[in-house]
Amino acid sequence: MTIVAFQGEHGAYSEEATIQHFGAGVTTLPCRAFEDIFTAVESGKADFGLLPVENSTAGSINKSFDLLLEHDLKVHGEVLLRVRHCLLTTPGQAGQIREVRSHPQALAQCEEYLNRNGYVAVPWYDTAGSAKDLAATPTPGVAVIASKLAASAYGLEIVAEGIEDLRNNVTRFFVVGKGDATVHGPAKTSLVFAVPNSPGSLYHALGEFAKRNVNLTKLESRPRRNRPWQYVFYVDFDGHWQEPSAGEALLCLLSRAVFVKLLGSYPAAAPIQGETINAQAEVLQI
């Protein structure tokens, strides 16, 4: 039996992503905060943790990357979840909705739908939490924005599905665990490094990948939490770190960087069907 820790209440999008990756037979362990995911895995209470790291519309989740730097768990996989927001209410109340509760980000992602229907948006601490609270205390005229899984978990009626303003709303998750991942097929690697504060240091560090045709898929800077005005750089690249070209690039990076931490090589998630086509269509409309 595989136990996977996630942040939030039952019915959260993180739990939905967990089931998508591990299958319906997985046992899920809700956690209050991202830090608790790491504690659960490190203590052996859970086999893996599912950690959201970025969203296609909101960008990176900085807290997640800070925790990956602070802890020794490795990335064992990535999950891409197409987020479909649903409008939920207590059964029989669909025609009485005046107020909609949810996490502020979910409310923002459904702003056009809410305005079009004249609903009043009320911020709540969590998407699944808003569904749980409404089920526990049914309130006339109140609905929530949450997942289809939350509707099933708390016995709520689905009034509408796919109410988000942007259809390409995808959240990327890391599966974190102890040791190194087993990889069969296409791989991706994540790492974090820092370079000396000198002209050209970042340019030369990244050049080690370019010279060997290693494709970087993500590059983002974050402040070093214990050193003001110094920065670390998070990088994803295609391939496994043990492949010859990637291994050579990492070896040369070690000679140019102040420090390097390998977060893991793991199976690359397959692109969500239709994602590339939609992106091309948007370019043609510009």
Secondary structure as UniProt FT lines:
FT   STRAND          3..7
FT   TURN            10..11
FT   HELIX           13..22
FT   TURN            24..25
FT   STRAND          27..31
FT   HELIX           34..42
FT   TURN            43..44
FT   STRAND          48..55
FT   TURN            56..58
FT   STRAND          59..60
FT   HELIX           62..70
FT   STRAND          74..82
FT   STRAND          86..89
FT   TURN            91..92
FT   HELIX           94..96
FT   STRAND          99..102
FT   HELIX           104..109
FT   HELIX           111..117
FT   STRAND          120..123
FT   HELIX           127..136
FT   TURN            140..141
FT   STRAND          142..146
FT   HELIX           148..154
FT   STRAND          157..161
FT   STRAND          170..177
FT   STRAND          187..194
FT   TURN            199..200
FT   HELIX           201..210
FT   TURN            211..213
FT   STRAND          216..223
FT   TURN            225..226
FT   TURN            228..229
FT   STRAND          231..238
FT   TURN            241..242
FT   HELIX           244..256
FT   STRAND          259..267
FT   TURN            273..274
FT   HELIX           275..285
//
